[in-house]
């Protein structure tokens, strides 16, 4: 994450709300040769102290979880390259604006008996976002199929011990300069959800 504290002043509730809304991130644990990574959907508890997820049994992280491990979930948001020409003032350099939240904690395997309930709760959260579509439920599965598929995955839980977020939105620039960059990012920026990033850039206040 960016080391400048100016980009780390979001309240914990704001960082947790962002992570909860995205619901998808990169899970990382230390491996013998390099970090082990897995892209996972997750549920975040209301108090922000627990993240729940499931992994495929063959995942290297699953095999490493013979005991609880220190872990991190990196949640990425909108991002875009920012050209120095977009500021409308001289002596600027290229940069990349973005939002990211890191959840740090201890990851552990949970009993298999908890898996079905976890999958039901996960699908309910995601399906509710598709309303007025009739929500899909695991009960729609044919007899025996759900149990067979669940044998291939395991439930996991991460007890969250730290939350940190970077909201790099050009808040170190004057209003007019940042607004100019935001308009250009909306029109020409590349990255992920550059239009959303531009709107967020318009809404922040300048910082010293």
N, C-alpha and C positions, 0 to 999 in steps of 0.2 A: 504494500500500500504506500501511497505517497507520504513521505516523512514530515512534510510541512504541517504543523498543527492547525494552520488556518483552515485546512480541509477536513479537520477531525472534530468539529464543534457541534455536530448533530447530537441531539439528545439520544440516550439509549432507546427510548420508546420509538423514536423516529427510525433508528436503525433496525430495530426488531420488526416494526411495522412493514418496512421495506422488504426484509427477508421473508416475512410471513406471506406477504402478497405475491412475491416472486415464486416461492415454494420450490425452487430448483437451484442446485448449486453443485460445486465440485468438492467432493469429500476427499480429504487428504490425510494419510497417516504415514509415519516414517517407515521405510522399508530397509532391507539389508544393503541395497545398492543405491537406491534413489527413492524419493517419495512415491507412494502408491496412491493413485488417483481414481476416482469413480464419479461419474456424473449421476446425481441422484435427485429425485423428488423427495420432499420431506414435509412433515407437519411440525409446526412450531407451537408450543403450548401458549396459552394466553399470558402467562407470567414470564414467558421468554426463557424459562430455565431448562426446557427439555425439547430436543428435536427428535422426531421419530421417523424411521425410514426402513426400507428393506433392501437387501442385497442378494444377488444370485449366489448360490452356494459355491460356484466355481470361481467367484471373484477372489483375487489374491488378498484383499482386505478381509474377507470372510475367513479365509484360511488362517490369517494372522491373529484373529480374535480369540485365541485360546484363553486370553485374559483381557480385561479392559485396556484400551490404548488411548493415549493422547491423540486428539484428532482436531481437524479444522474443516469447516464448510465455508467455502468462498462463494458468495452470491453476487453475480454481476448484474448491472443495470444498463441503462442507455450509455452510449459512448460515441465519440466522434473526434476525428482529427480536426484541429483548429489551425488554419493558415494564419501566419502573422500579417498577411495583407488584409485580412478581414477586420482587424482592429481599427484601421484608419489612422493610426499613429505610427511614427517611425521607431526603429530600434526594438522591434519585437522578435520573438523566435517562435518556431513551430511548437505546438504542444498537443496533448490529447486530453480532452475533458471526459470525465466518467464518474459513475457511481459504483461503489463496491462495498459490501458488508462482509466481515469475517466473523463467524461464530466459532469459538474455541471451547473445547471441553474434553470429556472422557467418553469414548465410544465403547459400548458393550453389546454383546449378543443378548437377546431376550428369549424366553421360552417359546417354543413353536406354537404353543396353545394361544399365544397373543396375536399370531399372524393374521388370522381371519378378521378379527376386530380391527386391526390396523388397516388392512386393505379396504374394509368397508368404510372406515372413516376417511381414508385418503380419497377414495373414489367419490364419496359424498361431497367433500370440499370442492373437488374439481368439477364434478357434474353440476353443482349448484351454480357455477359460473356460466353455464350454457343455457340457463333458463331463457325462454319457456320450454326448452326441450325436456321431455320426460326423462328424469335421471336414470342412468344405467345403474344396476345393482348386481352384486354377486349372485343374488338369488336367481338371476336370469340364466345362469350357467346350467348346463345339463348335469344330471346326477353323476357324481364321481369325477367330473372334469376339473372342478375347482380344487378338490383335494389332491389330484394328481399334479396339477400345476404348482400348488403351494409347496410340494415336496422339493421344488427346485430353488426356493428362495428362503431367506431367513429374516426375522424381524430384528431390528437394532434400535438402540436408544443412545442419544448423546446427552449427557448432563452438561449444560453450558456453564462455563466458568468466566467467560469474557466475551464482550461484544465490542467490535470496533468498526467504524465506517469511514470511508473516504467519499466526500461529496465535492469533487473538483469541478466547479462550475464557473470559474473566472471571477470569483468574488474578490480577487486581489486587483481587479481592474475598476476604473470609474464606470458609472452607469452607462454613459453613452458608448464607451469603448466595448464594454461587455455586450450591450444590446446590438451593436453592429456585428460582432462575432456571432451572436446567437442567430440573427437573421440570415447570415451567410451559411451557418451550420444547417439551418432548417432547409435552405434552398439547395445547398451543394455538399453538405457534409456526408461523410461515409463512415460507417461503423455499425452500430446497432441502435435502432430507434433514435436517430439523430434529431427528428422533429420533437420527440419528448424531451431529449436533452436540451434542445434550444429553448423550450418553454420553461424548463427549470432554471436555465441560465438567466432568463428574463426576470425570474422571481426572486433571486437572491439579492442580498444587500452587499455593497462594497465593504471590504475589510482592510484594515491596516496591515 
